[in-house]
Amino acid sequence: MEDHKTRFWFVQSTKELKPVYGDYRALYDYSVNARYKMLEFNVESLNDSYDSFYLPIKKRILKLIEKK
């Protein structure tokens, strides 16, 4: 997919991915804050975001792959 707007729409409107849209959006916001706003994150914050946002997305996608 070519841009973030399209990806957001796809994740939010796809039945199988919709449950992790909030996590996807949170990771996107973290990346924007790090890259463009130059906010610093401590290790604890990064670990929390990994556990809270990344892992649920990974688990969901792995389940979808296993179903095929």
Residue pairs with C-beta under 8 A, 6 or more apart in sequence:
1 7
1 10
4 28
8 21
8 24
8 25
8 28
10 17
11 17
11 18
11 20
11 21
11 24
12 18
12 21
16 60
16 64
17 24
17 60
19 60
20 56
20 57
20 60
23 52
23 53
23 54
23 56
23 57
24 53
24 57
26 49
26 52
26 53
27 49
27 53
27 54
27 57
30 41
30 49
30 53
33 39
33 41
34 41
41 49
